[in-house]
Amino acid sequence: MITYQPENDLSAEDFTAVLRSSTLAERRPANEPERIKAMLANANLIITARDNGKIVGVSRALTDFAFCTYLSDLAVDQAYQKSGIGKELIRQTYLAAPQAKLILLSAPAAVNYYPRIGMKRHEHCFYIDSEQEILDF
């Protein structure tokens, strides 16, 4: 049975394990433990999915609980994908701050997943990805 709970004290080891088992580690600093620890310490809404204690999914978000929630990481162990865990993690994240709009940037492989579960696409997203880009302003 999968259990979902807020877990703002999630360990770096558990977080890294689910990043690796989900393939999200390809786009996260999974080999940089200090950055992983900082990512966890500075997030203020972490929801986990566990199967008899084993971490199988995580939602890591930053929210003001009033206007917006940025869902930075949604990771589900590949062995558990397509079982509704990702959708439930999103639901639990939203319900923790129901007045706030939930926003995320999709990983390329998941871009078709979000519309299938009812999320709306937004074409007006902009980002800066490196220090050099900001220096080039």
Order of alpha helices (4+ residues) and beta strands (2+ residues): beta-alpha-alpha-beta-beta-beta-alpha-beta-alpha-alpha
